[in-house]
């Protein structure tokens, strides 16, 4: 019996081979797939189909994929994963700050893409708790303001708690340095002092929640970009 997720993915890429590969990969996991080979078609289908997820290439023939992302974000919060050959930190940070939920660089591993898709889609699935978040042995109850590892409570400072809460609520998405500094410390610039404060905070949290702080499994670093909470089943 064919597995159906009931979820539609819009694949936007000008390369037919990439679209075909993604379509086959996604359909094998039960997703229905729509395709667009340019930005104009992508904008039209995003508006008319209201897909559950968009996989978006940045190098489109008629417009930059970032313009498509901007158009989507003007009207919708639908998840968008960027899949692009552009691997500069500035491109990744720019896309994430514009509202992309995640960013993968070509060539990519299909298993990693599927994992990122599952992570992003969890936040739109019905029946999930609005206040209790769990990954591995780590649990955060935002209503009770509690964090535990297994059954052991974790004592965090207010800043540490807010930082971890940001990552947890982000649902596996990357939180950029810029966003973290603005939301947690109300700082607009990535100065040496601000970045040092951020690194110290991350180190302190890792010492409290990680089995081995030198090999973190929960708070992972996206070099030059930010941090994300790794999700475990």
Backbone bond lengths (Angstrom), bond angles and torsions (degrees), N, CA, C in turn:
res aa  C-N    CA-C-N  psi(-1)  N-CA   C-N-CA  omega(-1)  CA-C   N-CA-C  phi
1 X - - - 1.467 - - 1.527 109.43 -
2 X 1.338 117.09 133.82 1.461 121.48 -177.64 1.521 110.61 -72.24
3 X 1.318 115.91 132.75 1.457 120.96 178.42 1.518 109.49 -79.73
4 X 1.332 116.90 132.29 1.455 121.63 178.47 1.520 109.55 -125.31
5 X 1.332 116.45 128.43 1.457 119.77 176.96 1.518 111.40 -89.38
6 X 1.352 116.56 -20.40 1.457 120.05 -175.09 1.511 112.50 77.91
7 X 1.323 117.49 8.76 1.456 121.80 -176.88 1.523 109.99 -110.84
8 X 1.334 115.04 138.85 1.460 120.87 -179.35 1.516 110.69 -106.53
9 X 1.330 116.34 133.43 1.457 123.19 178.62 1.526 109.04 -114.80
10 X 1.324 116.32 129.19 1.458 121.72 174.62 1.518 108.52 -96.70
11 X 1.325 117.13 117.61 1.455 123.23 179.18 1.521 108.79 -99.29
12 X 1.328 116.62 120.97 1.461 121.51 -178.56 1.520 108.62 -117.07
13 X 1.342 116.63 108.98 1.462 121.63 -178.93 1.516 108.14 -160.43
14 X 1.334 117.25 139.90 1.458 119.52 -178.30 1.522 112.68 -82.44
15 X 1.336 117.72 -10.52 1.460 120.77 179.44 1.526 110.67 -93.19
16 X 1.329 115.54 119.68 1.469 120.39 -177.64 1.530 111.41 -61.18
17 X 1.345 116.83 -38.74 1.461 119.41 -178.24 1.536 111.34 -63.76
18 X 1.330 116.66 -38.32 1.466 120.17 178.33 1.523 109.87 -67.25
19 X 1.337 116.49 -45.07 1.462 119.67 179.08 1.528 110.97 -60.33
20 X 1.322 116.65 -43.07 1.472 120.61 -178.96 1.518 111.03 -64.44
21 X 1.348 116.16 -42.42 1.461 119.97 179.47 1.526 110.98 -64.13
22 X 1.335 116.07 -45.87 1.462 119.56 -179.86 1.527 111.03 -64.58
23 X 1.324 116.66 -39.85 1.461 119.80 179.51 1.520 110.97 -61.84
24 X 1.331 116.74 -45.97 1.465 120.42 179.77 1.524 111.11 -64.12
25 X 1.336 116.40 -43.18 1.463 120.91 -179.29 1.523 111.13 -63.04
26 X 1.321 116.30 -46.45 1.461 120.59 -177.02 1.527 111.92 -70.27
27 X 1.333 116.86 -40.67 1.472 119.64 179.78 1.517 111.04 -65.64
28 X 1.342 117.19 -30.80 1.466 119.78 178.24 1.520 111.53 -66.88
29 X 1.335 117.25 -20.24 1.464 122.17 178.96 1.526 112.30 -101.70
30 X 1.345 116.41 7.80 1.461 119.54 173.34 1.508 116.13 96.69
31 X 1.338 117.97 2.76 1.460 119.96 178.31 1.522 109.97 -84.71
32 X 1.321 117.17 146.70 1.459 120.40 167.35 1.525 107.13 -90.62
33 X 1.319 116.47 148.17 1.464 120.73 -169.76 1.516 110.97 -129.97
34 X 1.334 115.87 133.88 1.458 123.33 169.72 1.520 107.46 -114.83
35 X 1.336 116.28 154.63 1.463 119.99 -174.67 1.519 111.84 -127.75
36 X 1.347 114.66 147.85 1.460 121.64 172.13 1.522 107.88 -141.94
37 X 1.350 116.35 135.08 1.462 120.04 -178.37 1.525 112.99 -101.66
38 X 1.356 116.54 -2.23 1.459 119.54 179.38 1.525 109.53 -150.74
39 X 1.329 115.10 171.10 1.452 120.27 -175.44 1.514 114.02 -67.48
40 X 1.326 117.14 -39.42 1.459 120.14 -178.77 1.529 111.14 -61.68
41 X 1.332 116.27 -45.24 1.463 120.45 178.13 1.525 110.80 -65.27
42 X 1.335 115.69 -38.15 1.464 120.02 178.89 1.525 110.81 -61.38
43 X 1.329 116.84 -45.56 1.465 120.38 179.06 1.524 111.46 -61.56
44 X 1.340 115.85 -40.93 1.465 120.65 -179.34 1.525 111.35 -66.01
45 X 1.340 117.21 -45.88 1.464 120.59 -177.54 1.526 111.65 -71.79
46 X 1.333 117.25 -36.12 1.468 119.64 177.83 1.520 110.46 -61.33
47 X 1.344 116.51 -37.02 1.462 120.59 -179.38 1.527 112.39 -77.34
48 X 1.335 116.72 -39.82 1.472 119.98 -174.55 1.519 113.70 -83.87
49 X 1.346 116.57 -36.13 1.467 120.28 -176.70 1.521 113.41 -91.74
50 X 1.343 116.78 -24.06 1.457 121.35 -175.37 1.533 111.03 47.70
51 X 1.337 117.51 59.90 1.469 120.50 -175.80 1.527 112.02 -64.86
52 X 1.322 115.61 162.25 1.460 120.69 179.05 1.524 111.60 -77.56
53 X 1.336 116.75 -21.67 1.463 121.55 -178.38 1.517 108.84 -157.38
54 X 1.343 116.32 144.85 1.457 121.93 174.18 1.529 108.55 -119.90
55 X 1.334 115.81 129.30 1.466 121.43 170.73 1.521 105.70 -104.37
56 X 1.325 116.69 116.31 1.463 121.86 -165.65 1.521 112.56 -122.76
57 X 1.336 115.28 122.89 1.462 121.63 171.45 1.527 107.91 -83.55
58 X 1.328 117.42 148.54 1.460 120.69 -179.66 1.524 112.12 -90.20
59 X 1.336 117.76 -27.23 1.458 121.24 -176.10 1.512 112.28 -90.81
60 X 1.323 117.38 72.99 1.462 121.63 -179.44 1.523 110.24 -94.59
61 X 1.347 117.93 154.37 1.466 120.28 -173.04 1.524 114.65 -70.51
62 X 1.328 118.19 -27.75 1.463 119.97 -174.12 1.518 114.60 -106.91
63 X 1.327 117.91 -17.14 1.463 121.08 179.09 1.521 109.39 -163.71
64 X 1.317 115.67 163.41 1.456 119.93 177.00 1.525 109.14 -72.49
65 X 1.323 116.22 139.55 1.460 119.77 178.80 1.514 112.87 -59.11
66 X 1.333 117.67 -26.78 1.469 120.04 177.56 1.522 111.31 -63.79
67 X 1.336 116.86 -30.62 1.467 119.49 176.62 1.524 110.85 -69.62
68 X 1.336 115.91 -35.66 1.465 119.32 174.24 1.521 109.90 -63.28
69 X 1.341 116.15 -44.07 1.469 120.54 177.97 1.523 110.93 -58.74
70 X 1.328 116.98 -43.86 1.467 120.66 178.51 1.521 111.05 -59.86
71 X 1.331 117.01 -43.37 1.465 120.89 179.95 1.524 111.27 -63.41
72 X 1.335 115.92 -41.58 1.464 119.56 178.80 1.523 110.26 -63.01
73 X 1.320 116.47 -44.19 1.459 120.55 -176.57 1.533 113.15 -69.69
74 X 1.315 117.74 -20.95 1.464 120.13 176.55 1.526 111.24 -67.51
75 X 1.329 115.73 -27.27 1.464 120.07 -172.74 1.514 114.85 -118.90
76 X 1.340 117.81 -16.07 1.462 118.83 -169.82 1.522 111.92 -154.03
77 X 1.335 114.48 155.81 1.467 121.73 172.66 1.521 111.36 -104.24
78 X 1.332 117.65 18.22 1.461 119.69 -179.46 1.530 109.71 -56.78
79 X 1.330 117.45 139.99 1.465 120.41 -178.82 1.519 112.16 -61.23
80 X 1.339 115.98 139.77 1.463 122.35 178.01 1.522 108.72 -131.56
81 X 1.329 116.17 124.00 1.463 121.56 174.13 1.522 107.96 -110.09
82 X 1.328 116.07 123.42 1.452 121.07 177.62 1.524 109.00 -82.04
83 X 1.335 115.83 133.86 1.466 121.93 176.96 1.526 106.01 -130.30
84 X 1.339 116.86 103.98 1.459 119.85 -168.36 1.522 111.99 -145.50
85 X 1.342 115.20 157.02 1.463 120.12 173.91 1.523 111.01 -78.06
86 X 1.323 117.47 -15.69 1.458 120.34 -179.74 1.529 109.46 -70.45
87 X 1.320 116.18 118.59 1.461 119.16 -176.68 1.517 113.39 -117.99
88 X 1.337 117.95 10.14 1.457 120.34 176.48 1.524 109.74 -68.57
89 X 1.331 115.83 143.62 1.455 120.00 178.44 1.522 111.62 -58.37
90 X 1.340 116.34 -37.15 1.464 119.75 -178.06 1.527 111.28 -63.68
91 X 1.345 117.26 -36.65 1.463 120.39 177.85 1.524 110.86 -66.73
92 X 1.333 115.94 -43.83 1.463 119.74 -179.79 1.522 111.14 -64.40
93 X 1.338 116.05 -47.01 1.462 120.18 -179.31 1.527 110.54 -62.46
94 X 1.344 116.32 -41.97 1.455 119.95 179.86 1.517 112.10 -61.20
95 X 1.332 116.80 -44.01 1.466 120.63 -179.85 1.525 111.16 -66.29
96 X 1.317 116.97 -42.79 1.468 120.63 -179.11 1.520 111.02 -67.01
97 X 1.336 116.74 -39.36 1.462 119.68 178.96 1.529 111.95 -69.57
98 X 1.334 117.17 -24.56 1.461 120.66 177.24 1.527 111.78 -80.88
99 X 1.336 116.89 -8.47 1.456 119.22 175.48 1.507 116.39 118.79
100 X 1.351 117.51 5.48 1.462 118.50 174.28 1.526 109.68 -64.55
101 X 1.324 116.19 144.18 1.463 120.28 -178.72 1.516 112.18 -84.56
102 X 1.332 117.03 -25.20 1.461 120.37 179.00 1.512 108.36 -163.59
103 X 1.350 115.62 168.98 1.465 120.69 -175.26 1.525 108.39 -146.42
104 X 1.327 116.81 120.99 1.458 122.43 175.22 1.524 109.23 -119.16
105 X 1.320 115.44 143.31 1.460 120.98 -178.99 1.527 110.67 -100.71
106 X 1.326 116.43 135.70 1.462 121.36 173.40 1.520 109.36 -76.25
107 X 1.338 119.44 145.46 1.470 126.82 -7.52 1.524 110.54 -68.85
108 X 1.308 116.42 151.83 1.452 121.47 -173.18 1.518 110.45 -127.36
109 X 1.316 115.21 159.34 1.458 121.67 176.11 1.523 108.65 -94.36
110 X 1.322 117.12 127.83 1.465 121.07 -176.74 1.524 111.33 -60.33
111 X 1.329 116.70 -38.36 1.461 119.90 179.54 1.511 111.85 -63.32
112 X 1.338 116.86 -40.04 1.461 119.94 178.78 1.525 110.67 -67.33
113 X 1.335 116.71 -40.92 1.464 119.59 178.19 1.520 110.79 -60.64
114 X 1.326 117.55 -45.27 1.466 120.84 179.79 1.524 111.06 -62.23
115 X 1.338 116.89 -37.92 1.464 120.39 177.88 1.521 110.70 -64.97
116 X 1.335 116.52 -41.81 1.466 120.11 178.55 1.532 110.60 -64.76
117 X 1.328 116.54 -38.33 1.461 120.48 178.07 1.524 110.64 -62.61
118 X 1.337 116.40 -46.86 1.469 119.65 179.42 1.519 110.90 -59.87
119 X 1.334 115.60 -40.98 1.459 120.08 -179.22 1.518 111.32 -63.49
120 X 1.331 116.27 -45.79 1.462 120.22 -178.56 1.529 111.14 -66.58
121 X 1.335 117.25 -39.70 1.455 120.64 -175.75 1.527 113.34 -73.60
122 X 1.329 117.10 -19.72 1.467 118.96 179.84 1.524 112.03 -57.13
123 X 1.315 116.38 -33.04 1.467 118.79 -174.80 1.525 112.73 -74.74
124 X 1.356 118.14 -11.54 1.463 119.21 178.16 1.524 111.70 -109.45
125 X 1.344 116.69 3.10 1.460 119.19 -178.81 1.523 110.25 -77.96
126 X 1.332 118.08 138.88 1.459 120.73 177.07 1.516 111.45 -72.25
127 X 1.318 115.40 156.41 1.450 120.85 174.05 1.510 115.05 86.07
128 X 1.334 117.80 6.18 1.452 119.54 177.46 1.514 109.89 -93.79
129 X 1.320 115.78 149.51 1.458 120.52 -177.47 1.521 110.30 -70.56
130 X 1.320 115.74 143.48 1.466 120.93 177.15 1.515 111.73 -85.91
131 X 1.314 118.00 -11.50 1.463 119.55 -173.31 1.521 113.95 -124.90
132 X 1.316 119.21 -19.19 1.456 121.62 -177.67 1.530 109.38 -114.10
133 X 1.332 114.91 122.16 1.457 121.52 -179.03 1.524 108.64 -121.65
134 X 1.340 115.29 137.24 1.459 118.64 -176.44 1.515 109.99 -138.49
135 X 1.322 116.25 135.22 1.450 122.91 171.62 1.515 107.96 -144.76
136 X 1.331 116.34 122.66 1.458 119.21 -174.18 1.527 110.15 58.95
137 X 1.328 116.47 -129.28 1.465 121.46 178.14 1.523 112.45 -91.87
138 X 1.331 116.51 -3.22 1.459 121.23 -177.66 1.526 110.45 -88.02
139 X 1.335 116.54 126.02 1.465 122.52 177.24 1.521 109.27 -128.55
140 X 1.337 115.61 134.18 1.465 120.70 174.22 1.519 108.53 -123.69
141 X 1.328 116.03 124.47 1.461 123.02 175.92 1.524 106.52 -109.57
142 X 1.337 115.94 101.57 1.463 119.11 -175.20 1.526 112.72 -72.98
143 X 1.339 117.46 -24.12 1.460 119.72 178.00 1.522 110.74 -70.21
144 X 1.336 115.81 -39.29 1.463 120.49 179.87 1.526 113.16 -93.50
145 X 1.329 114.90 -3.83 1.471 120.00 179.92 1.528 110.13 59.58
146 X 1.337 116.10 45.73 1.463 121.16 -176.45 1.525 111.28 -125.28
147 X 1.326 115.37 143.42 1.458 122.68 174.21 1.519 107.62 -129.35
148 X 1.325 116.16 132.94 1.461 119.75 179.74 1.527 109.86 -135.20
149 X 1.326 115.04 151.55 1.458 122.58 168.54 1.521 105.55 -114.98
150 X 1.332 116.21 110.27 1.457 119.17 -169.51 1.523 107.81 66.19
151 X 1.309 116.05 -120.30 1.462 120.62 176.44 1.525 112.36 -106.06
152 X 1.333 116.67 1.74 1.456 120.79 -176.84 1.524 111.21 -90.69
153 X 1.345 117.41 125.72 1.468 119.96 177.86 1.524 111.47 -68.51
154 X 1.319 115.72 147.53 1.454 122.33 178.12 1.523 108.52 -113.77
155 X 1.310 116.10 126.14 1.463 120.72 -179.93 1.522 109.55 -93.92
156 X 1.334 114.81 114.47 1.453 121.23 179.67 1.523 110.21 -116.72
157 X 1.316 116.10 148.95 1.458 119.60 172.22 1.528 108.11 -71.08
158 X 1.333 118.53 163.26 1.473 119.79 178.75 1.532 113.19 -55.39
159 X 1.324 117.80 -41.30 1.464 120.70 179.29 1.528 110.53 -66.81
160 X 1.328 116.61 -43.62 1.458 120.31 178.97 1.525 110.88 -61.65
161 X 1.333 115.97 -40.41 1.465 120.43 179.42 1.529 110.78 -63.36
162 X 1.327 117.52 -45.89 1.455 120.95 -178.30 1.525 111.43 -65.54
163 X 1.331 116.15 -36.84 1.455 119.78 178.12 1.530 110.30 -65.21
164 X 1.324 117.07 -48.22 1.460 120.46 179.68 1.523 110.84 -63.92
165 X 1.316 116.74 -38.23 1.467 120.97 178.55 1.524 110.24 -61.49
166 X 1.326 117.36 -40.42 1.460 120.59 177.98 1.521 110.83 -59.35
167 X 1.329 116.88 -46.20 1.458 120.35 -179.57 1.525 111.50 -66.14
168 X 1.319 116.67 -41.41 1.467 121.06 -178.23 1.526 110.64 -63.70
169 X 1.326 116.63 -47.62 1.462 120.61 -178.07 1.524 111.19 -68.09
170 X 1.337 116.65 -26.54 1.459 120.32 178.82 1.525 112.15 -66.58
171 X 1.329 117.30 -14.83 1.463 120.96 172.97 1.508 114.68 63.82
172 X 1.323 117.29 42.50 1.449 120.40 177.83 1.516 114.53 89.50
173 X 1.339 117.16 -4.77 1.447 120.11 177.79 1.533 110.30 -78.96
174 X 1.327 115.53 157.31 1.458 120.19 178.80 1.524 110.00 -75.56
175 X 1.326 116.01 133.18 1.462 121.80 169.60 1.527 106.88 -101.91
176 X 1.317 117.19 116.92 1.462 120.48 -176.66 1.521 111.08 -72.66
177 X 1.344 114.97 157.68 1.467 119.48 176.60 1.527 110.69 -54.05
178 X 1.328 115.70 -44.10 1.466 120.62 -178.03 1.513 111.55 -58.76
179 X 1.334 116.28 -46.26 1.464 119.76 -178.74 1.516 111.46 -66.71
180 X 1.330 116.65 -42.59 1.471 120.29 -179.42 1.527 110.92 -61.48
181 X 1.319 116.32 -48.84 1.461 120.59 -178.39 1.528 110.92 -61.34
182 X 1.329 116.77 -39.41 1.462 120.22 -179.36 1.518 111.51 -70.25
183 X 1.340 116.91 -47.98 1.465 120.48 -173.91 1.525 113.19 -75.66
184 X 1.317 118.03 -33.84 1.463 120.76 -175.67 1.527 112.19 -92.09
185 X 1.328 116.74 -42.38 1.474 119.49 -175.80 1.529 113.47 -114.89
186 X 1.332 116.82 -0.96 1.467 121.12 -178.35 1.528 111.37 57.46
187 X 1.325 115.61 40.24 1.461 121.56 178.18 1.520 108.79 -110.76
188 X 1.325 116.18 133.49 1.455 121.15 -175.55 1.525 113.75 -94.85
189 X 1.323 116.99 -16.78 1.451 120.47 -175.05 1.526 111.64 -114.39
190 X 1.337 116.03 142.05 1.462 121.39 176.31 1.529 109.01 -88.02
191 X 1.319 115.90 67.80 1.454 120.84 179.47 1.523 110.18 -77.78
192 X 1.325 116.29 167.40 1.475 120.17 177.38 1.516 110.28 -58.87
193 X 1.330 116.36 -40.82 1.464 120.83 -179.36 1.529 111.05 -64.43
194 X 1.336 116.52 -44.43 1.463 120.61 -179.48 1.521 111.39 -64.64
195 X 1.337 116.98 -43.88 1.449 120.64 -179.04 1.526 111.39 -67.39
196 X 1.327 116.77 -35.04 1.465 119.78 176.57 1.533 109.75 -64.82
197 X 1.330 116.33 -42.73 1.455 120.88 178.33 1.530 110.67 -60.71
198 X 1.320 116.26 -41.26 1.459 120.69 179.35 1.521 111.06 -64.79
199 X 1.333 117.02 -46.02 1.468 120.27 -179.11 1.528 111.57 -63.31
200 X 1.319 116.97 -39.68 1.470 120.52 178.70 1.523 110.36 -64.35
201 X 1.336 116.39 -41.89 1.464 120.36 179.14 1.523 111.40 -62.06
202 X 1.327 116.68 -44.97 1.465 120.93 178.39 1.527 110.48 -61.91
203 X 1.320 116.21 -43.08 1.466 120.33 179.52 1.521 110.93 -61.15
204 X 1.327 117.10 -43.15 1.466 120.85 -179.45 1.532 111.36 -63.85
205 X 1.335 116.44 -41.57 1.472 119.44 179.41 1.519 110.42 -66.64
206 X 1.316 116.38 -42.67 1.468 119.51 178.86 1.524 111.20 -60.30
207 X 1.305 117.11 -38.21 1.463 120.05 178.30 1.525 112.10 -63.54
208 X 1.317 116.31 -22.28 1.465 120.49 -177.37 1.526 113.58 -96.21
209 X 1.334 117.75 -25.38 1.472 118.73 -173.81 1.523 114.49 -119.19
210 X 1.325 117.93 -19.76 1.458 119.61 -174.67 1.528 112.27 -86.38
211 X 1.346 117.98 139.89 1.472 119.90 173.42 1.523 111.17 -59.17
212 X 1.323 116.62 -40.39 1.460 123.03 175.06 1.528 107.30 -136.70
213 X 1.344 117.86 102.65 1.470 120.58 -176.78 1.522 113.84 -57.10
214 X 1.335 117.40 -24.78 1.458 119.93 178.70 1.523 112.62 -78.11
215 X 1.320 116.43 -15.57 1.459 121.99 176.77 1.531 108.52 -131.75
216 X 1.327 116.77 70.79 1.469 120.57 -172.68 1.524 113.35 -63.79
217 X 1.318 115.52 138.94 1.464 120.93 177.18 1.525 111.24 -111.73
218 X 1.313 117.66 -16.68 1.465 121.24 179.99 1.534 111.55 -99.33
219 X 1.306 118.09 -64.53 1.462 120.73 179.33 1.522 108.60 -91.56
220 X 1.313 116.08 109.29 1.463 120.45 -179.23 1.526 110.29 -108.15
221 X 1.321 114.93 151.53 1.455 122.17 -176.48 1.524 110.82 -97.08
222 X 1.329 116.34 131.63 1.456 122.68 167.57 1.521 105.78 -100.10
223 X 1.344 118.34 99.45 1.469 121.26 -169.90 1.526 113.54 -50.90
224 X 1.325 114.67 127.45 1.446 121.43 178.01 1.515 114.86 75.69
225 X 1.328 117.95 -2.95 1.467 120.91 -174.15 1.528 112.22 -118.03
226 X 1.341 116.53 -55.49 1.458 119.03 -177.28 1.514 111.43 169.94
227 X 1.333 115.36 -146.20 1.464 121.61 -177.15 1.518 109.82 -136.57
228 X 1.329 114.66 155.92 1.458 120.25 174.06 1.530 108.28 -140.83
229 X 1.332 115.57 157.45 1.453 121.48 174.09 1.517 108.02 -93.53
230 X 1.312 117.31 116.78 1.458 121.30 177.55 1.524 108.81 -72.18
231 X 1.304 115.86 133.44 1.459 120.90 -177.22 1.513 110.17 -101.59
232 X 1.326 115.43 131.68 1.456 122.34 176.38 1.514 108.25 -115.74
233 X 1.314 114.32 145.95 1.480 118.74 177.36 1.518 110.14 -72.06
